[in-house]
């Protein structure tokens, strides 16, 4: 998903995940920033702030590639 977004012109890409290995792969493949989050739904508000900080601007588009309540809530909360 990240590589497709880059190929179609995404100017800045922040990858968010709970797994250090997947985050390191994303960074190696060209993610501008990575953000490690928890699997705890109570952390969504704090993590949205971390995503905004990593992005450095408003988030226009998000892709939730997991489909869990937590990941969807985080993606929706981070997108303007």
PyMOL Python script that loads the backbone (N, CA, C, O; Angstrom):
from pymol import cmd

cmd.read_pdbstr("""\
ATOM      1  N   UNK A   1       0.828  -1.196   0.000  1.00  0.00           N
ATOM      2  CA  UNK A   1       0.000   0.000   0.000  1.00  0.00           C
ATOM      3  C   UNK A   1       0.861   1.244   0.000  1.00  0.00           C
ATOM      4  O   UNK A   1       0.576   2.206  -0.712  1.00  0.00           O
ATOM      5  N   UNK A   2       1.928   1.223   0.809  1.00  0.00           N
ATOM      6  CA  UNK A   2       2.815   2.377   0.861  1.00  0.00           C
ATOM      7  C   UNK A   2       3.506   2.617  -0.481  1.00  0.00           C
ATOM      8  O   UNK A   2       3.599   3.755  -0.941  1.00  0.00           O
ATOM      9  N   UNK A   3       3.983   1.559  -1.096  1.00  0.00           N
ATOM     10  CA  UNK A   3       4.668   1.700  -2.376  1.00  0.00           C
ATOM     11  C   UNK A   3       3.716   2.191  -3.462  1.00  0.00           C
ATOM     12  O   UNK A   3       4.108   2.982  -4.320  1.00  0.00           O
ATOM     13  N   UNK A   4       2.473   1.728  -3.430  1.00  0.00           N
ATOM     14  CA  UNK A   4       1.476   2.205  -4.393  1.00  0.00           C
ATOM     15  C   UNK A   4       1.174   3.687  -4.158  1.00  0.00           C
ATOM     16  O   UNK A   4       1.061   4.457  -5.112  1.00  0.00           O
ATOM     17  N   UNK A   5       1.044   4.079  -2.905  1.00  0.00           N
ATOM     18  CA  UNK A   5       0.796   5.486  -2.597  1.00  0.00           C
ATOM     19  C   UNK A   5       1.939   6.365  -3.093  1.00  0.00           C
ATOM     20  O   UNK A   5       1.711   7.442  -3.644  1.00  0.00           O
ATOM     21  N   UNK A   6       3.157   5.904  -2.896  1.00  0.00           N
ATOM     22  CA  UNK A   6       4.330   6.659  -3.370  1.00  0.00           C
ATOM     23  C   UNK A   6       4.326   6.728  -4.899  1.00  0.00           C
ATOM     24  O   UNK A   6       4.594   7.782  -5.474  1.00  0.00           O
ATOM     25  N   UNK A   7       4.021   5.603  -5.556  1.00  0.00           N
ATOM     26  CA  UNK A   7       4.006   5.563  -7.019  1.00  0.00           C
ATOM     27  C   UNK A   7       2.950   6.511  -7.598  1.00  0.00           C
ATOM     28  O   UNK A   7       3.126   7.044  -8.694  1.00  0.00           O
ATOM     29  N   UNK A   8       1.868   6.716  -6.868  1.00  0.00           N
ATOM     30  CA  UNK A   8       0.815   7.595  -7.341  1.00  0.00           C
ATOM     31  C   UNK A   8       0.952   9.024  -6.818  1.00  0.00           C
ATOM     32  O   UNK A   8       0.021   9.821  -6.935  1.00  0.00           O
ATOM     33  N   UNK A   9       2.114   9.351  -6.242  1.00  0.00           N
ATOM     34  CA  UNK A   9       2.432  10.733  -5.933  1.00  0.00           C
ATOM     35  C   UNK A   9       2.209  11.221  -4.522  1.00  0.00           C
ATOM     36  O   UNK A   9       2.218  12.431  -4.294  1.00  0.00           O
ATOM     37  N   UNK A  10       2.011  10.339  -3.569  1.00  0.00           N
ATOM     38  CA  UNK A  10       1.864  10.795  -2.182  1.00  0.00           C
ATOM     39  C   UNK A  10       3.125  11.544  -1.774  1.00  0.00           C
ATOM     40  O   UNK A  10       4.222  10.991  -1.851  1.00  0.00           O
ATOM     41  N   UNK A  11       2.987  12.800  -1.339  1.00  0.00           N
ATOM     42  CA  UNK A  11       4.176  13.598  -1.034  1.00  0.00           C
ATOM     43  C   UNK A  11       4.847  13.233   0.292  1.00  0.00           C
ATOM     44  O   UNK A  11       6.050  13.439   0.455  1.00  0.00           O
ATOM     45  N   UNK A  12       4.081  12.696   1.233  1.00  0.00           N
ATOM     46  CA  UNK A  12       4.627  12.343   2.544  1.00  0.00           C
ATOM     47  C   UNK A  12       3.857  11.135   3.054  1.00  0.00           C
ATOM     48  O   UNK A  12       2.627  11.103   3.013  1.00  0.00           O
ATOM     49  N   UNK A  13       4.594  10.145   3.532  1.00  0.00           N
ATOM     50  CA  UNK A  13       3.965   8.911   3.989  1.00  0.00           C
ATOM     51  C   UNK A  13       4.444   8.586   5.401  1.00  0.00           C
ATOM     52  O   UNK A  13       5.642   8.489   5.667  1.00  0.00           O
ATOM     53  N   UNK A  14       3.469   8.421   6.300  1.00  0.00           N
ATOM     54  CA  UNK A  14       3.739   8.011   7.673  1.00  0.00           C
ATOM     55  C   UNK A  14       3.093   6.643   7.868  1.00  0.00           C
ATOM     56  O   UNK A  14       1.889   6.486   7.663  1.00  0.00           O
ATOM     57  N   UNK A  15       3.885   5.668   8.258  1.00  0.00           N
ATOM     58  CA  UNK A  15       3.393   4.320   8.497  1.00  0.00           C
ATOM     59  C   UNK A  15       3.232   4.110   9.998  1.00  0.00           C
ATOM     60  O   UNK A  15       4.116   4.447  10.786  1.00  0.00           O
ATOM     61  N   UNK A  16       2.087   3.547  10.378  1.00  0.00           N
ATOM     62  CA  UNK A  16       1.748   3.318  11.778  1.00  0.00           C
ATOM     63  C   UNK A  16       1.520   1.824  11.975  1.00  0.00           C
ATOM     64  O   UNK A  16       0.803   1.188  11.203  1.00  0.00           O
ATOM     65  N   UNK A  17       2.137   1.271  13.014  1.00  0.00           N
ATOM     66  CA  UNK A  17       1.978  -0.167  13.268  1.00  0.00           C
ATOM     67  C   UNK A  17       2.335  -0.466  14.715  1.00  0.00           C
ATOM     68  O   UNK A  17       2.921   0.362  15.411  1.00  0.00           O
ATOM     69  N   UNK A  18       1.971  -1.665  15.155  1.00  0.00           N
ATOM     70  CA  UNK A  18       2.334  -2.127  16.496  1.00  0.00           C
ATOM     71  C   UNK A  18       3.620  -2.933  16.494  1.00  0.00           C
ATOM     72  O   UNK A  18       4.185  -3.209  17.552  1.00  0.00           O
ATOM     73  N   UNK A  19       4.082  -3.311  15.316  1.00  0.00           N
ATOM     74  CA  UNK A  19       5.198  -4.236  15.179  1.00  0.00           C
ATOM     75  C   UNK A  19       6.479  -3.530  14.719  1.00  0.00           C
ATOM     76  O   UNK A  19       6.496  -2.880  13.674  1.00  0.00           O
ATOM     77  N   UNK A  20       7.527  -3.664  15.494  1.00  0.00           N
ATOM     78  CA  UNK A  20       8.806  -3.017  15.172  1.00  0.00           C
ATOM     79  C   UNK A  20       9.384  -3.485  13.837  1.00  0.00           C
ATOM     80  O   UNK A  20       9.923  -2.682  13.074  1.00  0.00           O
ATOM     81  N   UNK A  21       9.271  -4.780  13.557  1.00  0.00           N
ATOM     82  CA  UNK A  21       9.836  -5.296  12.308  1.00  0.00           C
ATOM     83  C   UNK A  21       9.134  -4.686  11.097  1.00  0.00           C
ATOM     84  O   UNK A  21       9.794  -4.225  10.166  1.00  0.00           O
ATOM     85  N   UNK A  22       7.805  -4.682  11.103  1.00  0.00           N
ATOM     86  CA  UNK A  22       7.072  -4.093   9.974  1.00  0.00           C
ATOM     87  C   UNK A  22       7.397  -2.614   9.825  1.00  0.00           C
ATOM     88  O   UNK A  22       7.490  -2.109   8.706  1.00  0.00           O
ATOM     89  N   UNK A  23       7.569  -1.921  10.935  1.00  0.00           N
ATOM     90  CA  UNK A  23       7.934  -0.505  10.858  1.00  0.00           C
ATOM     91  C   UNK A  23       9.326  -0.334  10.257  1.00  0.00           C
ATOM     92  O   UNK A  23       9.546   0.588   9.471  1.00  0.00           O
ATOM     93  N   UNK A  24      10.261  -1.198  10.611  1.00  0.00           N
ATOM     94  CA  UNK A  24      11.608  -1.080  10.050  1.00  0.00           C
ATOM     95  C   UNK A  24      11.605  -1.375   8.555  1.00  0.00           C
ATOM     96  O   UNK A  24      12.335  -0.733   7.799  1.00  0.00           O
ATOM     97  N   UNK A  25      10.799  -2.328   8.120  1.00  0.00           N
ATOM     98  CA  UNK A  25      10.681  -2.616   6.687  1.00  0.00           C
ATOM     99  C   UNK A  25      10.080  -1.410   5.968  1.00  0.00           C
ATOM    100  O   UNK A  25      10.549  -1.031   4.895  1.00  0.00           O
ATOM    101  N   UNK A  26       9.060  -0.814   6.545  1.00  0.00           N
ATOM    102  CA  UNK A  26       8.438   0.368   5.944  1.00  0.00           C
ATOM    103  C   UNK A  26       9.448   1.503   5.807  1.00  0.00           C
ATOM    104  O   UNK A  26       9.489   2.184   4.782  1.00  0.00           O
ATOM    105  N   UNK A  27      10.249   1.701   6.824  1.00  0.00           N
ATOM    106  CA  UNK A  27      11.278   2.750   6.783  1.00  0.00           C
ATOM    107  C   UNK A  27      12.298   2.439   5.688  1.00  0.00           C
ATOM    108  O   UNK A  27      12.691   3.329   4.933  1.00  0.00           O
ATOM    109  N   UNK A  28      12.723   1.192   5.601  1.00  0.00           N
ATOM    110  CA  UNK A  28      13.689   0.778   4.570  1.00  0.00           C
ATOM    111  C   UNK A  28      13.123   0.945   3.158  1.00  0.00           C
ATOM    112  O   UNK A  28      13.865   1.209   2.212  1.00  0.00           O
ATOM    113  N   UNK A  29      11.814   0.791   3.027  1.00  0.00           N
ATOM    114  CA  UNK A  29      11.175   0.917   1.714  1.00  0.00           C
ATOM    115  C   UNK A  29      10.808   2.353   1.348  1.00  0.00           C
ATOM    116  O   UNK A  29      10.313   2.614   0.252  1.00  0.00           O
ATOM    117  N   UNK A  30      11.055   3.286   2.278  1.00  0.00           N
ATOM    118  CA  UNK A  30      10.867   4.687   1.927  1.00  0.00           C
ATOM    119  C   UNK A  30       9.825   5.477   2.678  1.00  0.00           C
ATOM    120  O   UNK A  30       9.492   6.589   2.268  1.00  0.00           O
ATOM    121  N   UNK A  31       9.294   4.942   3.769  1.00  0.00           N
ATOM    122  CA  UNK A  31       8.360   5.730   4.580  1.00  0.00           C
ATOM    123  C   UNK A  31       9.091   6.960   5.101  1.00  0.00           C
ATOM    124  O   UNK A  31      10.246   6.875   5.518  1.00  0.00           O
ATOM    125  N   UNK A  32       8.414   8.101   5.076  1.00  0.00           N
ATOM    126  CA  UNK A  32       9.029   9.333   5.583  1.00  0.00           C
ATOM    127  C   UNK A  32       9.163   9.300   7.098  1.00  0.00           C
ATOM    128  O   UNK A  32      10.160   9.767   7.650  1.00  0.00           O
ATOM    129  N   UNK A  33       8.174   8.757   7.757  1.00  0.00           N
ATOM    130  CA  UNK A  33       8.190   8.617   9.216  1.00  0.00           C
ATOM    131  C   UNK A  33       7.466   7.333   9.572  1.00  0.00           C
ATOM    132  O   UNK A  33       6.658   6.826   8.793  1.00  0.00           O
ATOM    133  N   UNK A  34       7.758   6.813  10.745  1.00  0.00           N
ATOM    134  CA  UNK A  34       7.042   5.668  11.279  1.00  0.00           C
ATOM    135  C   UNK A  34       6.580   6.017  12.690  1.00  0.00           C
ATOM    136  O   UNK A  34       7.235   6.781  13.398  1.00  0.00           O
ATOM    137  N   UNK A  35       5.453   5.451  13.084  1.00  0.00           N
ATOM    138  CA  UNK A  35       4.918   5.673  14.424  1.00  0.00           C
ATOM    139  C   UNK A  35       4.508   4.323  14.994  1.00  0.00           C
ATOM    140  O   UNK A  35       3.684   3.619  14.410  1.00  0.00           O
ATOM    141  N   UNK A  36       5.085   3.965  16.135  1.00  0.00           N
ATOM    142  CA  UNK A  36       4.697   2.724  16.805  1.00  0.00           C
ATOM    143  C   UNK A  36       3.534   3.028  17.740  1.00  0.00           C
ATOM    144  O   UNK A  36       3.586   3.964  18.538  1.00  0.00           O
ATOM    145  N   UNK A  37       2.493   2.227  17.627  1.00  0.00           N
ATOM    146  CA  UNK A  37       1.307   2.392  18.458  1.00  0.00           C
ATOM    147  C   UNK A  37       1.059   1.108  19.245  1.00  0.00           C
ATOM    148  O   UNK A  37       1.731   0.097  19.041  1.00  0.00           O
ATOM    149  N   UNK A  38       0.093   1.167  20.138  1.00  0.00           N
ATOM    150  CA  UNK A  38      -0.281  -0.002  20.927  1.00  0.00           C
ATOM    151  C   UNK A  38      -1.536  -0.633  20.327  1.00  0.00           C
ATOM    152  O   UNK A  38      -2.114  -0.110  19.375  1.00  0.00           O
ATOM    153  N   UNK A  39      -1.939  -1.744  20.890  1.00  0.00           N
ATOM    154  CA  UNK A  39      -3.182  -2.373  20.458  1.00  0.00           C
ATOM    155  C   UNK A  39      -4.349  -1.981  21.367  1.00  0.00           C
ATOM    156  O   UNK A  39      -5.453  -2.510  21.229  1.00  0.00           O
ATOM    157  N   UNK A  40      -4.105  -1.065  22.287  1.00  0.00           N
ATOM    158  CA  UNK A  40      -5.101  -0.628  23.257  1.00  0.00           C
ATOM    159  C   UNK A  40      -5.949   0.503  22.679  1.00  0.00           C
ATOM    160  O   UNK A  40      -5.416   1.561  22.347  1.00  0.00           O
ATOM    161  N   UNK A  41      -7.250   0.298  22.555  1.00  0.00           N
ATOM    162  CA  UNK A  41      -8.141   1.308  21.977  1.00  0.00           C
ATOM    163  C   UNK A  41      -8.159   2.598  22.795  1.00  0.00           C
ATOM    164  O   UNK A  41      -8.472   3.660  22.258  1.00  0.00           O
ATOM    165  N   UNK A  42      -7.834   2.523  24.069  1.00  0.00           N
ATOM    166  CA  UNK A  42      -7.814   3.709  24.920  1.00  0.00           C
ATOM    167  C   UNK A  42      -6.683   4.674  24.554  1.00  0.00           C
ATOM    168  O   UNK A  42      -6.684   5.816  25.014  1.00  0.00           O
ATOM    169  N   UNK A  43      -5.734   4.244  23.748  1.00  0.00           N
ATOM    170  CA  UNK A  43      -4.592   5.067  23.367  1.00  0.00           C
ATOM    171  C   UNK A  43      -4.810   5.847  22.073  1.00  0.00           C
ATOM    172  O   UNK A  43      -3.907   6.556  21.629  1.00  0.00           O
ATOM    173  N   UNK A  44      -5.992   5.731  21.456  1.00  0.00           N
ATOM    174  CA  UNK A  44      -6.220   6.328  20.135  1.00  0.00           C
ATOM    175  C   UNK A  44      -5.950   7.833  20.127  1.00  0.00           C
ATOM    176  O   UNK A  44      -5.221   8.315  19.260  1.00  0.00           O
ATOM    177  N   UNK A  45      -6.514   8.579  21.064  1.00  0.00           N
ATOM    178  CA  UNK A  45      -6.370  10.040  21.054  1.00  0.00           C
ATOM    179  C   UNK A  45      -4.899  10.459  21.127  1.00  0.00           C
ATOM    180  O   UNK A  45      -4.468  11.349  20.393  1.00  0.00           O
ATOM    181  N   UNK A  46      -4.141   9.826  21.999  1.00  0.00           N
ATOM    182  CA  UNK A  46      -2.714  10.145  22.134  1.00  0.00           C
ATOM    183  C   UNK A  46      -1.947   9.779  20.862  1.00  0.00           C
ATOM    184  O   UNK A  46      -1.058  10.514  20.432  1.00  0.00           O
ATOM    185  N   UNK A  47      -2.292   8.660  20.276  1.00  0.00           N
ATOM    186  CA  UNK A  47      -1.599   8.212  19.069  1.00  0.00           C
ATOM    187  C   UNK A  47      -1.937   9.070  17.861  1.00  0.00           C
ATOM    188  O   UNK A  47      -1.093   9.260  16.986  1.00  0.00           O
ATOM    189  N   UNK A  48      -3.152   9.589  17.800  1.00  0.00           N
ATOM    190  CA  UNK A  48      -3.513  10.517  16.720  1.00  0.00           C
ATOM    191  C   UNK A  48      -2.605  11.747  16.781  1.00  0.00           C
ATOM    192  O   UNK A  48      -2.167  12.245  15.744  1.00  0.00           O
ATOM    193  N   UNK A  49      -2.327  12.229  17.968  1.00  0.00           N
ATOM    194  CA  UNK A  49      -1.416  13.373  18.122  1.00  0.00           C
ATOM    195  C   UNK A  49      -0.012  13.022  17.631  1.00  0.00           C
ATOM    196  O   UNK A  49       0.639  13.838  16.980  1.00  0.00           O
ATOM    197  N   UNK A  50       0.455  11.811  17.942  1.00  0.00           N
ATOM    198  CA  UNK A  50       1.772  11.371  17.463  1.00  0.00           C
ATOM    199  C   UNK A  50       1.810  11.295  15.933  1.00  0.00           C
ATOM    200  O   UNK A  50       2.811  11.653  15.312  1.00  0.00           O
ATOM    201  N   UNK A  51       0.729  10.834  15.341  1.00  0.00           N
ATOM    202  CA  UNK A  51       0.653  10.751  13.881  1.00  0.00           C
ATOM    203  C   UNK A  51       0.672  12.141  13.269  1.00  0.00           C
ATOM    204  O   UNK A  51       1.378  12.373  12.288  1.00  0.00           O
ATOM    205  N   UNK A  52      -0.090  13.068  13.830  1.00  0.00           N
ATOM    206  CA  UNK A  52      -0.087  14.441  13.325  1.00  0.00           C
ATOM    207  C   UNK A  52       1.305  15.061  13.434  1.00  0.00           C
ATOM    208  O   UNK A  52       1.751  15.763  12.527  1.00  0.00           O
ATOM    209  N   UNK A  53       1.982  14.799  14.542  1.00  0.00           N
ATOM    210  CA  UNK A  53       3.335  15.329  14.713  1.00  0.00           C
ATOM    211  C   UNK A  53       4.277  14.737  13.673  1.00  0.00           C
ATOM    212  O   UNK A  53       5.080  15.461  13.084  1.00  0.00           O
ATOM    213  N   UNK A  54       4.189  13.434  13.442  1.00  0.00           N
ATOM    214  CA  UNK A  54       5.050  12.776  12.456  1.00  0.00           C
ATOM    215  C   UNK A  54       4.752  13.272  11.047  1.00  0.00           C
ATOM    216  O   UNK A  54       5.663  13.409  10.229  1.00  0.00           O
ATOM    217  N   UNK A  55       3.494  13.539  10.764  1.00  0.00           N
ATOM    218  CA  UNK A  55       3.098  14.000   9.433  1.00  0.00           C
ATOM    219  C   UNK A  55       3.554  15.441   9.208  1.00  0.00           C
ATOM    220  O   UNK A  55       3.937  15.805   8.096  1.00  0.00           O
ATOM    221  N   UNK A  56       3.513  16.246  10.244  1.00  0.00           N
ATOM    222  CA  UNK A  56       3.943  17.632  10.115  1.00  0.00           C
ATOM    223  C   UNK A  56       2.918  18.541   9.469  1.00  0.00           C
ATOM    224  O   UNK A  56       3.181  19.727   9.275  1.00  0.00           O
ATOM    225  N   UNK A  57       1.772  18.014   9.136  1.00  0.00           N
ATOM    226  CA  UNK A  57       0.679  18.761   8.513  1.00  0.00           C
ATOM    227  C   UNK A  57      -0.586  17.935   8.676  1.00  0.00           C
ATOM    228  O   UNK A  57      -0.547  16.836   9.228  1.00  0.00           O
ATOM    229  N   UNK A  58      -1.701  18.457   8.200  1.00  0.00           N
ATOM    230  CA  UNK A  58      -2.939  17.688   8.266  1.00  0.00           C
ATOM    231  C   UNK A  58      -2.825  16.420   7.426  1.00  0.00           C
ATOM    232  O   UNK A  58      -2.112  16.393   6.423  1.00  0.00           O
ATOM    233  N   UNK A  59      -3.518  15.394   7.832  1.00  0.00           N
ATOM    234  CA  UNK A  59      -3.533  14.129   7.100  1.00  0.00           C
ATOM    235  C   UNK A  59      -4.738  14.147   6.165  1.00  0.00           C
ATOM    236  O   UNK A  59      -5.881  14.246   6.613  1.00  0.00           O
ATOM    237  N   UNK A  60      -4.475  14.051   4.870  1.00  0.00           N
ATOM    238  CA  UNK A  60      -5.546  14.089   3.874  1.00  0.00           C
ATOM    239  C   UNK A  60      -6.124  12.716   3.567  1.00  0.00           C
ATOM    240  O   UNK A  60      -7.326  12.584   3.334  1.00  0.00           O
ATOM    241  N   UNK A  61      -5.281  11.699   3.565  1.00  0.00           N
ATOM    242  CA  UNK A  61      -5.701  10.354   3.168  1.00  0.00           C
ATOM    243  C   UNK A  61      -5.074   9.337   4.119  1.00  0.00           C
ATOM    244  O   UNK A  61      -3.897   9.434   4.465  1.00  0.00           O
ATOM    245  N   UNK A  62      -5.881   8.362   4.533  1.00  0.00           N
ATOM    246  CA  UNK A  62      -5.345   7.240   5.299  1.00  0.00           C
ATOM    247  C   UNK A  62      -5.832   5.940   4.671  1.00  0.00           C
ATOM    248  O   UNK A  62      -6.895   5.887   4.053  1.00  0.00           O
ATOM    249  N   UNK A  63      -5.039   4.904   4.842  1.00  0.00           N
ATOM    250  CA  UNK A  63      -5.413   3.559   4.431  1.00  0.00           C
ATOM    251  C   UNK A  63      -5.295   2.675   5.657  1.00  0.00           C
ATOM    252  O   UNK A  63      -4.223   2.575   6.253  1.00  0.00           O
ATOM    253  N   UNK A  64      -6.388   2.033   6.036  1.00  0.00           N
ATOM    254  CA  UNK A  64      -6.356   1.061   7.122  1.00  0.00           C
ATOM    255  C   UNK A  64      -6.215  -0.309   6.491  1.00  0.00           C
ATOM    256  O   UNK A  64      -7.125  -0.786   5.812  1.00  0.00           O
ATOM    257  N   UNK A  65      -5.089  -0.932   6.712  1.00  0.00           N
ATOM    258  CA  UNK A  65      -4.803  -2.228   6.080  1.00  0.00           C
ATOM    259  C   UNK A  65      -5.040  -3.401   7.017  1.00  0.00           C
ATOM    260  O   UNK A  65      -4.700  -4.535   6.679  1.00  0.00           O
ATOM    261  N   UNK A  66      -5.616  -3.153   8.187  1.00  0.00           N
ATOM    262  CA  UNK A  66      -5.842  -4.234   9.142  1.00  0.00           C
ATOM    263  C   UNK A  66      -7.332  -4.504   9.375  1.00  0.00           C
ATOM    264  O   UNK A  66      -7.743  -5.660   9.476  1.00  0.00           O
ATOM    265  N   UNK A  67      -8.129  -3.459   9.461  1.00  0.00           N
ATOM    266  CA  UNK A  67      -9.568  -3.621   9.603  1.00  0.00           C
ATOM    267  C   UNK A  67     -10.073  -3.895  11.008  1.00  0.00           C
ATOM    268  O   UNK A  67     -11.188  -4.385  11.181  1.00  0.00           O
ATOM    269  N   UNK A  68      -9.273  -3.588  12.003  1.00  0.00           N
ATOM    270  CA  UNK A  68      -9.721  -3.729  13.384  1.00  0.00           C
ATOM    271  C   UNK A  68     -10.361  -2.431  13.841  1.00  0.00           C
ATOM    272  O   UNK A  68     -10.106  -1.372  13.267  1.00  0.00           O
ATOM    273  N   UNK A  69     -11.191  -2.511  14.874  1.00  0.00           N
ATOM    274  CA  UNK A  69     -11.832  -1.310  15.418  1.00  0.00           C
ATOM    275  C   UNK A  69     -10.786  -0.266  15.789  1.00  0.00           C
ATOM    276  O   UNK A  69     -10.962   0.918  15.499  1.00  0.00           O
ATOM    277  N   UNK A  70      -9.704  -0.691  16.426  1.00  0.00           N
ATOM    278  CA  UNK A  70      -8.645   0.233  16.863  1.00  0.00           C
ATOM    279  C   UNK A  70      -7.995   0.919  15.672  1.00  0.00           C
ATOM    280  O   UNK A  70      -7.793   2.133  15.688  1.00  0.00           O
ATOM    281  N   UNK A  71      -7.664   0.149  14.635  1.00  0.00           N
ATOM    282  CA  UNK A  71      -6.963   0.745  13.493  1.00  0.00           C
ATOM    283  C   UNK A  71      -7.881   1.684  12.716  1.00  0.00           C
ATOM    284  O   UNK A  71      -7.438   2.727  12.235  1.00  0.00           O
ATOM    285  N   UNK A  72      -9.143   1.323  12.593  1.00  0.00           N
ATOM    286  CA  UNK A  72     -10.087   2.201  11.901  1.00  0.00           C
ATOM    287  C   UNK A  72     -10.320   3.486  12.687  1.00  0.00           C
ATOM    288  O   UNK A  72     -10.389   4.567  12.103  1.00  0.00           O
ATOM    289  N   UNK A  73     -10.441   3.376  13.997  1.00  0.00           N
ATOM    290  CA  UNK A  73     -10.632   4.562  14.841  1.00  0.00           C
ATOM    291  C   UNK A  73      -9.427   5.490  14.758  1.00  0.00           C
ATOM    292  O   UNK A  73      -9.575   6.711  14.698  1.00  0.00           O
ATOM    293  N   UNK A  74      -8.243   4.905  14.757  1.00  0.00           N
ATOM    294  CA  UNK A  74      -7.016   5.717  14.652  1.00  0.00           C
ATOM    295  C   UNK A  74      -6.942   6.404  13.306  1.00  0.00           C
ATOM    296  O   UNK A  74      -6.638   7.594  13.235  1.00  0.00           O
ATOM    297  N   UNK A  75      -7.215   5.672  12.233  1.00  0.00           N
ATOM    298  CA  UNK A  75      -7.169   6.248  10.878  1.00  0.00           C
ATOM    299  C   UNK A  75      -8.194   7.376  10.736  1.00  0.00           C
ATOM    300  O   UNK A  75      -7.867   8.446  10.222  1.00  0.00           O
ATOM    301  N   UNK A  76      -9.406   7.151  11.180  1.00  0.00           N
ATOM    302  CA  UNK A  76     -10.444   8.183  11.080  1.00  0.00           C
ATOM    303  C   UNK A  76     -10.101   9.395  11.946  1.00  0.00           C
ATOM    304  O   UNK A  76     -10.314  10.536  11.535  1.00  0.00           O
ATOM    305  N   UNK A  77      -9.575   9.148  13.134  1.00  0.00           N
ATOM    306  CA  UNK A  77      -9.218  10.252  14.017  1.00  0.00           C
ATOM    307  C   UNK A  77      -8.060  11.081  13.486  1.00  0.00           C
ATOM    308  O   UNK A  77      -7.994  12.283  13.740  1.00  0.00           O
ATOM    309  N   UNK A  78      -7.156  10.463  12.760  1.00  0.00           N
ATOM    310  CA  UNK A  78      -5.985  11.171  12.252  1.00  0.00           C
ATOM    311  C   UNK A  78      -6.284  11.965  10.982  1.00  0.00           C
ATOM    312  O   UNK A  78      -5.571  12.918  10.671  1.00  0.00           O
ATOM    313  N   UNK A  79      -7.311  11.592  10.256  1.00  0.00           N
ATOM    314  CA  UNK A  79      -7.606  12.222   8.961  1.00  0.00           C
ATOM    315  C   UNK A  79      -8.509  13.424   9.157  1.00  0.00           C
ATOM    316  O   UNK A  79      -9.491  13.370   9.898  1.00  0.00           O
ATOM    317  N   UNK A  80      -8.159  14.515   8.478  1.00  0.00           N
ATOM    318  CA  UNK A  80      -8.998  15.705   8.652  1.00  0.00           C
ATOM    319  C   UNK A  80     -10.327  15.596   7.976  1.00  0.00           C
ATOM    320  O   UNK A  80     -11.131  16.526   8.042  1.00  0.00           O
TER     321      UNK A  80
END
""", "prot")
cmd.dss("prot")
cmd.show_as("cartoon", "prot")
cmd.util.cbc("prot")
cmd.orient("prot")
